[in-house]
Amino acid sequence: MQDPFYVVKEEVVQSVNGARTLYGRWQELLDTTNTAEDEEFKWTTHELKRGNRAKFRMNEQEVADRRKFVTDTRATVAQMKKDIDNPVTRAKVERDQRSSLIPTTMGTPRTSREKLEAAIRDDNEAFIQAQQVRQTQMRQEEEEHLDHLEKGLGKLSEMSLTIHEELEDQDELLDKFQNEVASTTNRVSAGIKKISELIDRSSSTLRLSPSLVASSRA
C-alpha cells in the first residue's frame, strides 16, 4: 500500500514553491516600480490571482470534505490495527497452526508411537514458537506501517489547511493592494485633468494678452 502523503507531497510542494517565487517577485515589483504603469507587475498580480483560484482556492465545503477524508481514513487505519491485535484473531491463528500439525501416524507399536509422538510434539512446539515469533514481527511491522500512514495523513491535513490559510491571506493582501492601485489611479487621473485645465486656461490668457496691448495703445 503506497503512503498517500508522499503521493501528493511533491506536487503540493512544487506548486507552493512556484506561488511563493511569483509572490516574491510581486513584492519586489511593488517596492521598486510604478505599479499603475508597470506591465510586469500587472501580469504578476493577475497570475497570482488566477493561479490561486485555479489550483488552491478552497471554500468551506472543500475544507470540510478534506477533513472528513482524513477522519474516515484514520478510522479505517485504527480498525485495521484493532483487528490485527484482536485476541480472538491471534487465538484462531494459533489454533489453526496447531490443527495443521496434529500427527496422523497410526498402527505402530505403542512404545515406538509414543517416542514418535514425543518427537513430533517437540518439533511442533518449536515450529509453533517460530511461527508465533514471525506473526509478532509481522504485526509489529504492520502496526509501524499503519502508524506511519496515520502520521502522513495528519501532516497532509495540516499542510492542506496551512495552504488554505496562506492563500486566503495572499488574496486579502492582493484585494487591498488592488483597491489602493485603483484609488491611486483615480487620484492621478484627477490631477492630470486639473493640470490640463490649468494649461488650457494659461493658453487662453496668453492669446488674450496681445489684444489687450493693442487696445491700450489705441
Secondary structure, 3 states (H helix, E strand, C coil): CCCHHHHHHHHHHHHHHHHHHHHHHHHHHHHHCCCCCCHHHHHHHHHHHHHHHHHHCCCHHHHHHHHHHHHHHHHHHHHHHHHHHCHHHHHHHHHHHHHHCCCCCCCCCHHHHHHHHHHHHHHHHHHHHHHHHHHHHHHHHHHHHHHHHHHHHHHHHHHHHHHHHHHHHHHHHHHHHHHHHHHHHHHHHHHHHHHHHHHHHHHHHHHHHHHHHHHHHC
